[in-house]
Amino acid sequence: MTTPQPPRWARAVLRLLHPDNTLEEVEGDLEELYAYWYRRAGAGEALLRYLLNVISLLPPFVRKRARQYEYDQPFALNPAMLKNYFKITWRNIVRQKAYSALNIAGLSIGMGCSILILLWVQNELSYDRFHAQADRIFRLTCSAGDFKAAVSPAGIARGLQQQMPQIEASVRLSKPVTSLFEAGEKKFEEKRVFFADSNFLRVFSFPLLKGNPVTALSDPGALLITEEMARKYFGNSDALGKILRRNNGENFKVAGVLANAPTNSHLQFDFIIPMSNLARTDRDLQTDTWGNYNFYTYFRLAENTDTSLHALQKLTARMFEIYKAHGQQLKIAFNLQPLTDIHLHSDMQIDLPGHGNIQYVNIFFVVAIFILTVACINFMNLATARSARRAKEVGLRKVVGAGRYQLVLQFLGESLIFSFLSLFIAIGIVFLLLPVFKMLTEKELTIQLLDGKLWLSLTGIALLTGLIAGSYPALFLSGFAPVKVLKGKMRVAGANLVFRNGLVVAQFVVAIVLLVGTAVVYKQLNFIKNRNLGFDKSNLIYVPMTGEMWGKKQSLKAALSHEPLTADFSIISDLPTALVSGTTDLEWPGQVAPNQVIIPSLDVDEHFVDVFKTKILAGRSFSHGFSGDSSSYIINEKAMQVMGMNLQNAVGQSIIFSEVKGNIIGVVKDFHFKSLQYEVEPLVLRLNKWGGYVIVRTPAGNNEATIQALNRLNQQLNPAFPFTYGFLDKDLDNLYRSEQQMGSIFNLFAGLAIFISCLGLYGLSAFMAEQRNKEIGVRKVLGATVTGVVALLSQDFLKLVLIAIVLASPIAWYAMHKWLQDFAYQTSIDWWVFVLAGAVATSIALLTVSFQSIKAALMNPVKSLRSE
């Protein structure tokens, strides 16, 4: 008859946990034990005993303990046993209220925090997965050197589809445009307006509630609106066939009503207008250009197309060949970005707003695990600290015939009961904190209690937490020898104390890492806020020049000049917060090769340098006194370097920019016109000929009065369009919203991690004070002061916190150093950040421990020594 053998994977676990070369005899004993129980109780019983031995037994004692188990009773479950275990657990909870409250509070707060974070992580990972063919849809992105852009030329979509059979469909979207819409008496300015190709609804799975998805975007005079916009303009969702007026000029018929764009879509829109409407005026669409990058292009690949990384690289190489065949000289690297990667993996310029960051998802997923681990450590700490109180119970149970596995089951069962009680409290905490968390993350997070998958996940978290938290106490307590326990010779201080101290250190390592992370995030945000951008961003109000503003430019300039509050003004084409226009079309004297660097441009007027308080390093600014300035250029230092010039010879040089020849009349000091995640790029300034934004530098403390003055001016010159304005410094701050959110979330969970750690520390300090009750009494009788006793009881815990600071510092430095690499301009990680985090953790730990220490030190020694 063949001897039963444990599975290969189980033997691999043994080798993994005990990787030494002295296991041959041990393996034999364990296999013999497996065979014994296999014949006696079956494969499940045998495998369970084998694995528990592998996990719990140290190598020097494996053979001795393995033989010991031959005399254990078969592992069996029955309802009476489970009922008995539940009763004992419930009595322990009721009898030891403080201990139970600490355990349940720690676990429930840890679970609640983890559930909140995991809700956010799940939301971030779900973006764009609702589309029926999401796995086959890709966005075309382009890179020119270090410049990575999410946009592509207007003609490339159709051109590639015609020559590449792998592309089943293509659809283009414009950049979002701001438009004024009017229906009856209702008139609003809308910012989420897109032009899209007619097959938009055939590529994407946005539900059309009313209308025909095949023909909805075929008429240039029709548009699609969302259900929210239908209610906003017409009072209900029955808007089909009704008329909307755009920009006080063109009338559109509503050809369909879309469901509101899901919050987990990277495309957030309110109006979709046919691309054929834009083609009436847009030169890029009329010429099907392959040279100007102004549209978002999406491809749906054929069903059997290989979408592996290598296959996609071959496709993009073919795209570049077709691109070159169209006479393009720019060295462009094309990339096919999976639709489901756009939200978290986009570090592109000229991209749609609102993207996330996979780095933050990974960070907060780890934070969720850390916080849950801290809660589990609390449970282990308190359970092992009170092990002496359960020792006699274990001894008596073993004497009356209980096997070790029955005891393991009992203690694991207790931890699972604690875990599930904590889960229900955690759900309450989630509902309580969800509004605050939604405000911090700016996400529409919900928890549906009737969702079966949710309950399955929550049950899994509770089971995992209970098993992890209860595993060490169960294995530790069930291993007590009954003879030693009942004779009173049991000592549990050695390895138990080392393990417990290790858990306390681990808790505070997590808390200190989170504290350092919070400090560095805020330090970086403060660095960004205070960095010299090359211009003065304070007190700058901007008003977009919509409607008739530019047509009345002379009246506008005169009105602005005559009003003291608005006299310090400039008119520029784009805001210097996220400048997106750029071209490689630049020629200069002595040029040896075509320019491959993307050069953004900004159209400014004669007041730009004075209003923005930038600095001219050479030459001059634009001036009314020079009529030829309409074909002149000002460049920044970076553009001067690209062209190989210097401050001595740049002024007066003749260049050709965007096919227009002109002279360089000045060099302006570099200033930032994009997020500080990017280095300063080359920039060409031209004289403004068409408008854009009025920028007013307000006198300090007169913002409200200036806004009212601008509103009156808008009513006079542009009454058909509503008055809108913004503050440039607020727009700059909004570039770092995700970093601000990260700092706030770090702050919240660092505080909660410390709170959970202190709950455990409070319980441990209470237990240690109780254990040393008589020692304290003796010391007080011999003359010890309250301060001396407090110091005695606190010093061991403070040592552990100091060890945690030493261990946490390099971990925190590495993590935050990696995070700062996303910024071209970054703060330093100073030594005082670690000192501050350590001081905060130490102070909180000292306060927590001191409460119990002072209480013990003030106790009357007569009471503690009475039994002696």
ZAMARGU-4260 file (C-alpha; in steps of 0.2 Angstrom, whole numbers, plus 5000, padded with zeros to 4 digits):
<rodrens>
0) 5000/5000/5000 | 5007/5017/4995 | 5011/5029/5010 | 5001/5045/5008 | 5012/5060/5005
5) 5009/5079/5008 | 5006/5089/4992 | 5021/5097/4984 | 5016/5115/4988 | 5014/5111/5006
10) 5032/5104/5007 | 5038/5119/4997 | 5030/5130/5011 | 5041/5120/5024 | 5056/5124/5014
15) 5052/5142/5012 | 5049/5145/5031 | 5064/5134/5037 | 5077/5137/5023 | 5091/5127/5031
20) 5099/5111/5027 | 5095/5101/5043 | 5077/5097/5039 | 5079/5079/5032 | 5074/5070/5048
25) 5061/5084/5052 | 5053/5081/5035 | 5052/5063/5038 | 5043/5065/5055 | 5031/5077/5047
30) 5027/5066/5033 | 5025/5051/5045 | 5013/5062/5055 | 5004/5067/5039 | 5002/5048/5034
35) 4996/5044/5052 | 4982/5057/5051 | 4978/5054/5033 | 4973/5036/5038 | 4965/5041/5054
40) 4954/5056/5049 | 4957/5060/5031 | 4967/5071/5019 | 4959/5088/5026 | 4964/5084/5044
45) 4981/5078/5039 | 4985/5093/5028 | 4979/5105/5042 | 4990/5097/5055 | 5005/5097/5043
50) 5003/5116/5039 | 5000/5121/5057 | 5016/5112/5062 | 5026/5120/5048 | 5020/5137/5053
55) 5021/5136/5072 | 5036/5125/5076 | 5054/5130/5077 | 5066/5119/5069 | 5075/5113/5085
60) 5059/5106/5092 | 5050/5100/5077 | 5054/5081/5079 | 5049/5081/5098 | 5033/5091/5095
65) 5029/5081/5079 | 5029/5064/5089 | 5019/5072/5103 | 5004/5075/5091 | 5003/5057/5088
70) 4993/5055/5104 | 4981/5070/5101 | 4963/5066/5097 | 4957/5068/5080 | 4952/5086/5075
75) 4933/5087/5075 | 4920/5101/5075 | 4902/5099/5083 | 4889/5112/5086 | 4890/5110/5105
80) 4909/5114/5104 | 4906/5129/5094 | 4892/5135/5106 | 4904/5133/5120 | 4918/5143/5112
85) 4906/5157/5108 | 4899/5157/5126 | 4917/5158/5133 | 4922/5172/5120 | 4906/5182/5125
90) 4909/5180/5143 | 4927/5186/5141 | 4922/5201/5131 | 4909/5206/5145 | 4920/5202/5159
95) 4935/5212/5152 | 4926/5227/5146 | 4941/5239/5145 | 4952/5226/5136 | 4938/5222/5124
100) 4934/5240/5120 | 4952/5244/5116 | 4953/5229/5104 | 4937/5232/5096 | 4940/5251/5094
105) 4957/5248/5086 | 4951/5235/5074 | 4935/5245/5069 | 4945/5261/5066 | 4958/5251/5056
110) 4945/5242/5046 | 4935/5258/5043 | 4950/5268/5037 | 4955/5254/5026 | 4938/5252/5018
115) 4937/5271/5015 | 4954/5270/5006 | 4950/5254/4996 | 4934/5263/4990 | 4944/5277/4983
120) 4957/5265/4976 | 4943/5255/4968 | 4935/5271/4960 | 4952/5276/4953 | 4955/5259/4945
125) 4937/5258/4938 | 4940/5273/4926 | 4933/5269/4908 | 4930/5251/4911 | 4911/5253/4908
130) 4914/5254/4889 | 4908/5238/4880 | 4924/5237/4870 | 4936/5246/4882 | 4950/5233/4880
135) 4951/5237/4861 | 4950/5256/4862 | 4967/5266/4862 | 4971/5284/4862 | 4985/5290/4850
140) 4998/5301/4859 | 5014/5309/4852 | 5031/5313/4859 | 5044/5325/4852 | 5059/5323/4863
145) 5054/5327/4881 | 5037/5335/4876 | 5023/5322/4877 | 5006/5327/4871 | 4989/5319/4871
150) 4984/5327/4855 | 4987/5323/4837 | 4984/5330/4820 | 4967/5331/4812 | 4971/5321/4797
155) 4980/5307/4805 | 4964/5297/4811 | 4957/5294/4794 | 4974/5292/4785 | 4980/5279/4797
160) 4963/5270/4797 | 4963/5269/4778 | 4981/5261/4777 | 4981/5250/4793 | 4968/5236/4793
165) 4971/5233/4811 | 4961/5249/4815 | 4943/5246/4814 | 4936/5263/4818 | 4943/5280/4823
170) 4935/5295/4832 | 4942/5313/4835 | 4937/5325/4849 | 4942/5343/4850 | 4949/5351/4865
175) 4935/5357/4877 | 4928/5374/4872 | 4919/5387/4882 | 4902/5392/4874 | 4887/5402/4879
180) 4870/5392/4877 | 4853/5400/4878 | 4835/5392/4879 | 4821/5405/4882 | 4826/5415/4897
185) 4839/5403/4903 | 4857/5408/4898 | 4873/5400/4904 | 4891/5399/4900 | 4896/5381/4898
190) 4914/5374/4899 | 4912/5356/4895 | 4908/5357/4877 | 4916/5345/4864 | 4916/5343/4845
195) 4916/5325/4840 | 4915/5314/4825 | 4899/5306/4820 | 4903/5289/4826 | 4907/5295/4843
200) 4893/5284/4851 | 4898/5269/4840 | 4915/5268/4848 | 4911/5273/4866 | 4897/5266/4876
205) 4889/5282/4883 | 4870/5278/4884 | 4859/5288/4873 | 4842/5290/4883 | 4833/5299/4869
210) 4837/5300/4850 | 4845/5288/4837 | 4864/5284/4841 | 4867/5281/4822 | 4861/5298/4815
215) 4862/5309/4831 | 4879/5317/4826 | 4876/5317/4807 | 4868/5334/4806 | 4880/5349/4808
220) 4866/5359/4815 | 4861/5347/4829 | 4869/5342/4845 | 4869/5330/4860 | 4866/5336/4878
225) 4866/5326/4894 | 4851/5323/4905 | 4857/5336/4918 | 4858/5350/4904 | 4841/5345/4898
230) 4834/5348/4915 | 4844/5364/4917 | 4838/5372/4901 | 4821/5364/4898 | 4815/5358/4915
235) 4815/5340/4911 | 4824/5327/4901 | 4812/5328/4886 | 4822/5340/4876 | 4823/5330/4859
240) 4820/5342/4845 | 4821/5358/4855 | 4832/5373/4850 | 4848/5379/4859 | 4856/5395/4854
245) 4875/5395/4855 | 4886/5411/4857 | 4871/5422/4853 | 4873/5417/4835 | 4869/5399/4829
250) 4854/5388/4833 | 4856/5370/4836 | 4842/5357/4837 | 4844/5344/4851 | 4846/5327/4842
255) 4849/5316/4857 | 4849/5316/4876 | 4864/5307/4884 | 4865/5300/4902 | 4876/5310/4912
260) 4894/5306/4910 | 4899/5293/4923 | 4911/5300/4936 | 4923/5287/4932 | 4925/5292/4914
265) 4941/5303/4909 | 4929/5311/4896 | 4918/5323/4906 | 4906/5332/4894 | 4889/5341/4894
270) 4887/5345/4876 | 4893/5335/4860 | 4893/5345/4844 | 4896/5336/4827 | 4914/5339/4820
275) 4906/5343/4804 | 4900/5359/4811 | 4918/5364/4817 | 4925/5359/4800 | 4916/5374/4792
280) 4928/5386/4800 | 4943/5376/4806 | 4958/5375/4794 | 4965/5360/4801 | 4949/5350/4797
285) 4947/5358/4780 | 4965/5353/4775 | 4966/5336/4784 | 4983/5342/4791 | 4996/5330/4797
290) 5007/5344/4805 | 4996/5353/4818 | 4992/5344/4834 | 4975/5350/4840 | 4963/5334/4842
295) 4961/5319/4853 | 4962/5304/4842 | 4955/5287/4848 | 4956/5270/4838 | 4946/5254/4840
300) 4957/5240/4835 | 4950/5225/4826 | 4944/5211/4837 | 4958/5198/4834 | 4972/5211/4834
305) 4986/5207/4846 | 4987/5221/4859 | 5003/5215/4868 | 5016/5228/4871 | 5027/5222/4857
310) 5013/5221/4845 | 5008/5239/4849 | 5026/5245/4846 | 5026/5237/4829 | 5009/5246/4825
315) 5016/5263/4831 | 5032/5260/4820 | 5021/5257/4805 | 5011/5273/4810 | 5027/5283/4810
320) 5032/5276/4792 | 5015/5282/4786 | 5017/5299/4795 | 5034/5302/4786 | 5026/5297/4769
325) 5015/5312/4771 | 5031/5323/4770 | 5032/5327/4789 | 5050/5330/4795 | 5047/5331/4814
330) 5054/5316/4823 | 5038/5310/4832 | 5036/5295/4843 | 5018/5288/4842 | 5011/5278/4857
335) 4994/5269/4858 | 4988/5272/4876 | 4975/5259/4882 | 4958/5268/4886 | 4958/5261/4904
340) 4976/5268/4907 | 4972/5286/4902 | 4966/5291/4920 | 4980/5285/4930 | 4995/5284/4918
345) 4994/5301/4909 | 5009/5312/4911 | 5005/5321/4895 | 5004/5339/4891 | 4989/5347/4882
350) 4978/5333/4890 | 4960/5334/4897 | 4959/5339/4916 | 4955/5328/4931 | 4967/5314/4928
355) 4973/5303/4943 | 4991/5296/4947 | 4995/5278/4948 | 5008/5282/4961 | 4995/5289/4973
360) 4984/5274/4970 | 4999/5263/4975 | 5004/5274/4990 | 4986/5274/4997 | 4984/5255/4994
365) 4999/5252/5005 | 4993/5265/5018 | 4977/5255/5019 | 4987/5239/5022 | 4998/5248/5034
370) 4983/5254/5045 | 4975/5237/5045 | 4991/5230/5050 | 4993/5242/5064 | 4976/5237/5070
375) 4980/5219/5069 | 4997/5222/5079 | 4986/5230/5092 | 4976/5214/5094 | 4991/5203/5095
380) 5000/5215/5107 | 4986/5215/5120 | 4982/5197/5118 | 5000/5191/5121 | 5002/5203/5135
385) 4987/5195/5144 | 4993/5178/5140 | 4997/5174/5159 | 4979/5176/5163 | 4974/5163/5150
390) 4988/5151/5154 | 4978/5141/5168 | 4963/5140/5156 | 4974/5132/5143 | 4982/5120/5156
395) 4965/5114/5162 | 4958/5112/5145 | 4973/5101/5140 | 4972/5091/5156 | 4954/5086/5152
400) 4958/5081/5134 | 4958/5096/5123 | 4970/5095/5108 | 4981/5109/5103 | 4971/5112/5087
405) 4955/5113/5097 | 4963/5127/5107 | 4970/5135/5091 | 4952/5135/5084 | 4945/5142/5100
410) 4957/5157/5100 | 4955/5160/5082 | 4937/5160/5084 | 4938/5173/5097 | 4948/5184/5086
415) 4936/5181/5072 | 4921/5186/5083 | 4931/5202/5088 | 4934/5205/5069 | 4916/5204/5064
420) 4910/5214/5078 | 4923/5227/5073 | 4917/5226/5055 | 4900/5231/5059 | 4906/5246/5069
425) 4918/5250/5055 | 4904/5251/5042 | 4896/5264/5054 | 4913/5273/5054 | 4913/5273/5035
430) 4896/5281/5034 | 4901/5294/5047 | 4917/5299/5038 | 4912/5296/5020 | 4906/5314/5018
435) 4922/5321/5025 | 4932/5309/5014 | 4922/5313/4998 | 4926/5332/5002 | 4945/5328/5004
440) 4946/5317/4988 | 4933/5326/4978 | 4926/5310/4972 | 4908/5303/4972 | 4911/5288/4983
445) 4897/5277/4989 | 4894/5261/4998 | 4879/5251/4993 | 4874/5239/5008 | 4863/5228/4996
450) 4878/5225/4985 | 4883/5206/4987 | 4900/5209/4980 | 4903/5222/4993 | 4898/5211/5007
455) 4909/5197/5000 | 4924/5209/5000 | 4920/5215/5018 | 4918/5198/5024 | 4935/5194/5016
460) 4943/5209/5025 | 4935/5203/5042 | 4941/5185/5040 | 4958/5190/5034 | 4960/5203/5049
465) 4953/5190/5061 | 4965/5176/5055 | 4980/5188/5055 | 4977/5196/5071 | 4973/5180/5080
470) 4986/5169/5072 | 5001/5172/5084 | 4990/5173/5100 | 4982/5157/5095 | 4998/5147/5092
475) 5007/5155/5107 | 4993/5152/5120 | 4989/5135/5114 | 5007/5130/5116 | 5008/5131/5135
480) 5013/5115/5144 | 4999/5110/5156 | 5011/5104/5170 | 5021/5120/5171 | 5005/5131/5170
485) 4996/5121/5184 | 5012/5121/5195 | 5014/5140/5193 | 5031/5138/5185 | 5025/5146/5168
490) 5036/5160/5162 | 5030/5170/5147 | 5041/5185/5147 | 5056/5181/5136 | 5051/5178/5118
495) 5034/5185/5121 | 5041/5201/5127 | 5053/5202/5112 | 5039/5199/5100 | 5027/5211/5108
500) 5040/5225/5108 | 5043/5221/5090 | 5025/5224/5086 | 5025/5241/5096 | 5040/5246/5085
505) 5032/5241/5069 | 5016/5251/5074 | 5026/5267/5077 | 5037/5264/5061 | 5021/5265/5051
510) 5014/5281/5060 | 5031/5290/5059 | 5032/5286/5040 | 5015/5293/5037 | 5020/5309/5048
515) 5035/5312/5038 | 5025/5309/5022 | 5013/5323/5027 | 5027/5335/5032 | 5036/5333/5015
520) 5020/5335/5005 | 5016/5351/5014 | 5034/5357/5012 | 5033/5354/4994 | 5017/5363/4992
525) 5024/5377/5002 | 5039/5377/4991 | 5028/5378/4975 | 5018/5392/4983 | 5032/5403/4987
530) 5044/5399/4972 | 5048/5414/4962 | 5039/5410/4945 | 5048/5424/4936 | 5032/5435/4937
535) 5022/5442/4952 | 5006/5432/4953 | 4997/5441/4967 | 4982/5453/4964 | 4980/5447/4945
540) 4962/5446/4940 | 4958/5440/4922 | 4942/5441/4912 | 4940/5431/4896 | 4936/5441/4880
545) 4920/5433/4874 | 4907/5440/4862 | 4910/5457/4856 | 4924/5462/4868 | 4938/5461/4854
550) 4927/5470/4841 | 4926/5485/4853 | 4945/5484/4858 | 4948/5503/4857 | 4933/5506/4868
555) 4938/5492/4880 | 4956/5499/4881 | 4950/5517/4884 | 4937/5511/4897 | 4950/5501/4906
560) 4963/5515/4906 | 4951/5528/4913 | 4946/5518/4928 | 4959/5519/4941 | 4955/5502/4948
565) 4958/5494/4931 | 4971/5505/4923 | 4986/5493/4926 | 4980/5480/4913 | 4987/5469/4899
570) 4978/5459/4885 | 4986/5441/4882 | 4981/5426/4871 | 4982/5413/4885 | 4984/5412/4904
575) 5002/5408/4909 | 4996/5393/4920 | 4995/5379/4907 | 5000/5386/4890 | 4997/5372/4877
580) 5000/5380/4860 | 5017/5376/4852 | 5026/5373/4835 | 5043/5367/4829 | 5041/5379/4814
585) 5056/5390/4819 | 5071/5395/4809 | 5086/5406/4814 | 5103/5412/4806 | 5116/5398/4806
590) 5104/5384/4809 | 5111/5367/4803 | 5096/5356/4805 | 5077/5358/4806 | 5071/5362/4823
595) 5064/5347/4833 | 5060/5357/4849 | 5042/5361/4853 | 5041/5380/4855 | 5026/5387/4864
600) 5020/5405/4860 | 5011/5418/4869 | 5003/5434/4861 | 5005/5449/4873 | 5003/5468/4872
605) 5014/5483/4876 | 5009/5482/4895 | 5013/5464/4898 | 5031/5466/4906 | 5024/5480/4917
610) 5008/5471/4923 | 5017/5454/4926 | 5033/5462/4933 | 5044/5451/4922 | 5062/5457/4918
615) 5069/5461/4901 | 5087/5455/4901 | 5092/5463/4884 | 5083/5474/4871 | 5066/5481/4875
620) 5048/5476/4877 | 5034/5479/4864 | 5030/5498/4862 | 5017/5509/4854 | 5031/5520/4848
625) 5037/5506/4836 | 5025/5502/4822 | 5035/5488/4816 | 5033/5478/4832 | 5018/5468/4824
630) 5031/5457/4816 | 5044/5457/4830 | 5047/5444/4843 | 5053/5443/4861 | 5061/5427/4867
635) 5065/5420/4884 | 5082/5413/4889 | 5078/5395/4886 | 5073/5399/4867 | 5089/5410/4866
640) 5099/5394/4871 | 5090/5383/4859 | 5095/5394/4845 | 5113/5395/4851 | 5112/5414/4855
645) 5117/5424/4870 | 5112/5441/4878 | 5125/5450/4868 | 5120/5445/4850 | 5102/5439/4852
650) 5093/5456/4849 | 5092/5461/4831 | 5093/5443/4824 | 5080/5439/4811 | 5070/5423/4814
655) 5055/5414/4805 | 5042/5408/4817 | 5026/5400/4811 | 5031/5405/4793 | 5031/5424/4799
660) 5048/5433/4797 | 5053/5445/4811 | 5067/5452/4822 | 5071/5448/4840 | 5068/5465/4849
665) 5071/5458/4867 | 5075/5444/4879 | 5064/5441/4894 | 5070/5432/4909 | 5063/5414/4910
670) 5046/5413/4919 | 5035/5398/4922 | 5020/5396/4912 | 5016/5377/4916 | 5016/5367/4932
675) 5032/5365/4941 | 5032/5347/4937 | 5040/5353/4920 | 5055/5363/4918 | 5054/5380/4910
680) 5052/5378/4891 | 5057/5389/4877 | 5044/5403/4873 | 5041/5416/4859 | 5031/5432/4863
685) 5022/5440/4849 | 5012/5456/4848 | 4993/5452/4852 | 4982/5455/4837 | 4966/5445/4842
690) 4963/5446/4861 | 4961/5432/4873 | 4961/5438/4891 | 4961/5455/4900 | 4973/5454/4915
695) 4971/5467/4928 | 4983/5470/4942 | 4972/5476/4956 | 4977/5489/4970 | 4980/5479/4986
700) 4964/5476/4996 | 4953/5482/4981 | 4948/5466/4973 | 4930/5467/4976 | 4929/5485/4969
705) 4939/5480/4954 | 4928/5465/4950 | 4912/5477/4951 | 4921/5489/4939 | 4925/5475/4927
710) 4907/5469/4928 | 4900/5487/4924 | 4912/5487/4909 | 4906/5470/4903 | 4888/5476/4904
715) 4892/5491/4893 | 4903/5483/4880 | 4897/5465/4880 | 4879/5464/4887 | 4874/5448/4878
720) 4887/5438/4887 | 4888/5435/4906 | 4902/5442/4916 | 4915/5429/4922 | 4932/5432/4930
725) 4946/5422/4939 | 4961/5425/4950 | 4978/5419/4942 | 4985/5414/4959 | 4970/5402/4962
730) 4972/5394/4945 | 4991/5391/4949 | 4986/5383/4965 | 4973/5372/4956 | 4987/5364/4946
735) 4992/5355/4962 | 4975/5349/4968 | 4980/5331/4968 | 4995/5335/4979 | 4985/5345/4991
740) 4972/5331/4992 | 4986/5318/4995 | 4993/5329/5009 | 4976/5331/5017 | 4973/5312/5016
745) 4990/5308/5023 | 4987/5320/5037 | 4970/5311/5042 | 4977/5294/5041 | 4993/5298/5050
750) 4983/5304/5064 | 4972/5289/5064 | 4987/5277/5063 | 4995/5286/5079 | 4978/5285/5087
755) 4976/5266/5084 | 4994/5264/5090 | 4991/5274/5106 | 4975/5263/5110 | 4987/5248/5110
760) 5000/5257/5120 | 4987/5262/5133 | 4982/5244/5135 | 5000/5238/5136 | 5005/5252/5149
765) 4989/5248/5160 | 4994/5229/5159 | 5012/5233/5163 | 5007/5244/5178 | 4996/5230/5184
770) 5010/5217/5183 | 5022/5228/5192 | 5009/5234/5205 | 5019/5226/5220 | 5036/5232/5214
775) 5029/5250/5213 | 5022/5248/5231 | 5039/5242/5237 | 5048/5256/5228 | 5036/5269/5236
780) 5039/5262/5253 | 5058/5263/5251 | 5056/5282/5246 | 5053/5282/5227 | 5045/5298/5221
785) 5030/5299/5209 | 5042/5306/5195 | 5054/5292/5198 | 5040/5279/5196 | 5033/5287/5180
790) 5050/5288/5173 | 5053/5269/5177 | 5037/5264/5169 | 5038/5275/5154 | 5057/5272/5149
795) 5054/5255/5141 | 5040/5262/5129 | 5050/5277/5125 | 5065/5266/5120 | 5053/5257/5108
800) 5048/5273/5100 | 5066/5279/5098 | 5070/5263/5089 | 5054/5265/5078 | 5061/5283/5073
805) 5078/5276/5068 | 5070/5262/5057 | 5056/5273/5050 | 5068/5288/5044 | 5077/5279/5030
810) 5060/5271/5024 | 5051/5288/5024 | 5066/5297/5016 | 5066/5284/5001 | 5047/5285/4999
815) 5047/5304/4998 | 5062/5305/4988 | 5054/5294/4975 | 5038/5305/4976 | 5048/5321/4973
820) 5055/5315/4957 | 5039/5319/4949 | 5043/5338/4951 | 5056/5347/4940 | 5058/5359/4955
825) 5057/5351/4972 | 5060/5355/4990 | 5074/5347/5001 | 5070/5333/5013 | 5078/5341/5029
830) 5084/5333/5045 | 5071/5342/5055 | 5057/5334/5046 | 5062/5317/5054 | 5065/5326/5071
835) 5048/5334/5070 | 5039/5318/5066 | 5049/5308/5079 | 5045/5322/5092 | 5026/5321/5088
840) 5026/5302/5090 | 5036/5302/5106 | 5026/5316/5114 | 5010/5307/5110 | 5017/5290/5116
845) 5023/5298/5132 | 5006/5306/5135 | 4998/5290/5132 | 5009/5280/5144 | 5010/5293/5157
850) 4992/5292/5161 | 4993/5274/5167 | 5010/5277/5175 | 5004/5292/5185 | 4989/5282/5190
855) 5000/5268/5196 | 5012/5279/5205 | 4999/5288/5215 | 4991/5272/5221 | 4992/5269/5240
860) 5007/5256/5242 | 4997/5248/5257 | 4984/5241/5245 | 4996/5233/5234 | 5007/5225/5248
865) 4992/5220/5259 | 4993/5202/5253 | 5012/5201/5256
</rodrens>
